[in-house]
């Protein structure tokens, strides 16, 4: 669900975004694909710990956060897919996830 679509006061949305963005930074280890990038929370899947972030370089990252208390030592975590556009993300990830959701 897009964070902008949540029926929450703007302050709550801002705090929610900030928490997820801090967690993303916390988990990114030295060899992770997102190292050195920041992300703005765009959307999240509420039945999982998956979130979509707009990266500081303009791309999008779909990330499965682990909620670790520090950097993940394995660069495979948090699990991440990077996409060049919203359209690419939709065609390569969202559509299939939607099919699984409704099945």
C-alpha positions as CSV (number, residue, x, y, z in Angstrom):
1,X,0.0,0.0,0.0
2,X,1.3,3.4,-0.9
3,X,2.1,5.4,2.3
4,X,0.3,8.4,0.8
5,X,-2.9,6.3,0.7
6,X,-2.9,5.5,4.4
7,X,-5.8,7.0,6.2
8,X,-3.5,8.4,8.9
9,X,-2.7,12.0,10.0
10,X,0.3,13.4,8.1
11,X,2.5,13.4,11.3
12,X,1.9,9.7,11.8
13,X,2.8,8.9,8.2
14,X,6.0,11.0,8.6
15,X,7.0,9.1,11.8
16,X,6.2,5.8,10.2
17,X,8.3,6.6,7.1
18,X,11.2,7.8,9.3
19,X,11.2,4.5,11.3
20,X,11.4,2.3,8.2
21,X,14.0,4.5,6.7
22,X,16.1,4.4,9.8
23,X,15.8,0.6,9.9
24,X,16.9,0.3,6.3
25,X,20.1,2.3,7.0
26,X,20.7,0.2,10.2
27,X,20.6,-3.1,8.3
28,X,22.8,-2.2,5.3
29,X,26.2,-3.9,5.7
30,X,29.4,-2.9,3.9
31,X,29.0,-5.2,0.9
32,X,25.2,-4.7,0.4
33,X,24.0,-3.4,-2.9
34,X,22.3,-0.4,-1.2
35,X,25.5,0.7,0.7
36,X,25.9,4.4,0.4
37,X,22.4,5.1,-0.8
38,X,19.4,6.4,1.2
39,X,15.8,5.5,0.6
40,X,12.5,7.2,1.1
41,X,9.6,4.8,2.0
42,X,7.0,4.8,-0.8
43,X,4.9,1.8,0.0
44,X,4.9,-1.4,2.0
45,X,3.3,-4.8,2.1
46,X,1.5,-5.1,5.4
47,X,1.4,-8.9,5.5
48,X,5.2,-9.0,5.3
49,X,8.2,-6.9,6.2
50,X,8.6,-5.8,2.5
51,X,8.8,-2.2,1.6
52,X,9.4,-0.1,-1.5
53,X,11.9,2.7,-1.2
54,X,12.8,5.4,-3.7
55,X,16.5,5.6,-3.6
56,X,18.7,8.7,-3.6
57,X,19.9,7.8,-7.1
58,X,16.3,7.7,-8.5
59,X,15.9,4.0,-8.7
60,X,13.5,1.9,-6.6
61,X,14.3,-0.9,-4.1
62,X,12.0,-3.5,-2.9
63,X,13.5,-4.6,0.4
64,X,12.6,-7.3,2.9
65,X,13.8,-5.9,6.2
66,X,15.1,-8.3,8.9
67,X,14.6,-6.0,11.8
68,X,18.2,-6.7,13.0
69,X,19.6,-4.4,15.6
70,X,22.6,-3.6,13.4
71,X,24.2,-4.2,10.1
72,X,23.5,-7.5,8.4
73,X,26.9,-9.3,7.9
74,X,25.6,-11.2,4.8
75,X,25.2,-8.9,1.8
76,X,22.2,-11.0,0.7
77,X,20.3,-9.4,3.6
78,X,18.2,-7.5,3.8
79,X,16.9,-9.2,0.6
80,X,16.7,-6.5,-2.1
81,X,15.5,-6.1,-5.7
82,X,16.5,-2.8,-7.5
83,X,14.4,-1.4,-10.3
84,X,15.0,1.5,-12.7
85,X,11.4,2.7,-12.6
86,X,8.0,2.2,-11.1
87,X,6.9,0.5,-14.3
88,X,9.8,-1.9,-14.2
89,X,9.0,-2.8,-10.5
90,X,5.3,-3.3,-11.4
91,X,6.0,-5.6,-14.3
92,X,8.9,-7.6,-12.7
93,X,7.6,-7.9,-9.1
94,X,4.3,-6.4,-8.2
95,X,2.1,-8.1,-10.7
96,X,3.4,-11.6,-9.7
97,X,3.0,-10.8,-6.0
98,X,-0.5,-9.6,-6.7
99,X,-1.3,-12.9,-8.4
100,X,0.0,-14.8,-5.4
101,X,-2.0,-12.6,-3.1
102,X,-5.3,-13.3,-4.8
103,X,-4.7,-17.0,-5.4
